């Protein structure tokens, strides 16, 4: 499970580090918004604490920052 979370951390970093392709106007805006959502999603999962309870994988994500 720790390796799984590390992969999400690596994905978040890859999204942050990648450049913006040569897009203009609305296409550029859509690309940037998608990258921001990807980073947010990946970093949320990467920051989760995990446990197994009653045969279920539980991911706990702190909302306090």
C-alpha positions, -999 to +999 in steps of 0.1 A: +000+000+000+029+024+008+042+018-028+008+026-042+007+059-023+042+067-034+032+062-071+004+088-066+030+112-051+052+106-081+022+112-104+014+145-086+050+156-090+050+147-127+019+168-133+035+197-115+068+194-134+055+189-169+054+218-192+025+232-210+023+223-247+021+250-272-017+256-269-036+288-273-067+303-260-094+280-247-073+248-253-046+262-231-071+271-204-086+236-205-052+219-204-042+240-173-075+233-155-071+196-162-035+196-149-046+214-117-074+188-111-049+159-118-024+174-093-051+179-066-065+144-071-031+127-070-018+147-041-049+139-021-044+102-025-007+105-019-013+122+015-037+096+027-031+074+058-044+039+053-056+009+073-075-023+068-106-026+088-130-056+086-114-066+053-118-031+038-090-007+028-096+026+044-079+057+031-080+087+055-074+121+041-069+150+065-090+180+057-071+203+081-043+211+057 
